[in-house]
Amino acid sequence: MNLDSLKSQSQELFNKVIKLRVFIFALIVIVIYGYLLLRINTLKNPQPALVSQSSQSQATTHIDPALVNKINQLQDDSVSVQALFNQARQNPFQE
């Protein structure tokens, strides 16, 4: 292989690429567009990790017993507070 034959082969290859430049560009755009659609679809519906599912199912609410006692004591002391608590029990979604 001499330099002239390598130069002519590279020139032929370059000419073929120039003729197919629109096709190559369209192919690159389609591949990028497909990849983006795939990533968007994957990120749109993430699957929760098994660790987070188990931690959510085992989560418990901690209520301070001293706070419960204080609320009960306040409720017992005041008639208007008793009415307020009873009303809140009747309709918990009121404002």
C-alpha positions in Angstrom: 0.0 0.0 0.0 1.4 3.2 -1.0 0.3 6.7 -0.1 -1.5 7.3 -3.4 -3.7 4.3 -3.2 -4.6 5.1 0.4 -5.4 8.6 -0.6 -7.6 7.5 -3.5 -9.5 5.0 -1.3 -10.1 7.6 1.3 -11.3 10.0 -1.4 -13.8 7.3 -2.6 -15.0 6.7 0.9 -15.5 10.4 1.4 -17.5 10.7 -1.8 -19.8 7.9 -0.7 -20.3 9.5 2.7 -21.1 12.8 1.0 -23.7 11.1 -1.2 -25.3 9.5 1.8 -25.1 12.5 4.2 -28.8 13.1 4.2 -29.5 9.5 5.1 -26.8 9.4 7.7 -28.1 12.6 9.3 -31.7 11.3 9.3 -30.5 8.0 10.9 -28.6 9.9 13.6 -31.7 12.1 14.3 -34.0 9.0 14.5 -31.6 7.2 16.9 -31.4 10.3 19.2 -35.2 10.8 19.1 -35.8 7.1 19.9 -33.3 7.2 22.8 -35.0 10.3 24.2 -38.4 8.8 24.0 -37.2 5.6 25.7 -35.6 7.6 28.5 -38.7 9.8 29.0 -40.9 6.8 29.1 -38.7 5.1 31.6 -38.4 8.2 33.9 -42.2 8.9 33.6 -43.2 5.7 35.4 -40.4 4.9 37.9 -40.9 1.7 39.8 -40.4 2.2 43.6 -37.5 0.3 45.1 -38.3 -2.7 47.2 -36.6 -1.0 50.2 -38.9 2.0 50.1 -42.0 -0.2 49.8 -41.1 -2.2 52.9 -40.2 0.9 54.9 -43.5 2.6 54.0 -45.5 -0.4 55.0 -43.8 -0.7 58.4 -44.0 3.0 59.2 -45.9 3.8 62.4 -47.1 7.0 63.7 -45.7 8.0 67.1 -48.0 10.0 69.4 -46.6 11.4 72.6 -48.6 10.1 75.5 -48.1 13.3 77.5 -49.7 15.2 74.6 -52.7 12.9 74.7 -53.1 13.3 78.4 -52.9 17.1 78.1 -55.6 17.1 75.4 -57.8 14.9 77.4 -57.3 17.1 80.5 -58.2 20.2 78.5 -61.2 18.6 77.1 -62.5 17.6 80.5 -61.9 21.1 81.9 -63.9 23.1 79.4 -67.4 22.7 78.2 -66.8 24.7 75.0 -63.8 22.5 74.2 -65.9 19.4 74.7 -68.4 20.8 72.2 -65.6 21.6 69.8 -64.2 18.0 70.1 -67.6 16.5 69.7 -68.3 18.6 66.6 -65.0 17.6 65.1 -65.8 14.0 65.7 -69.1 14.4 64.0 -67.6 16.1 60.9 -63.8 15.8 60.6 -63.7 17.5 57.2 -65.1 20.9 58.2 -63.0 23.9 58.2 
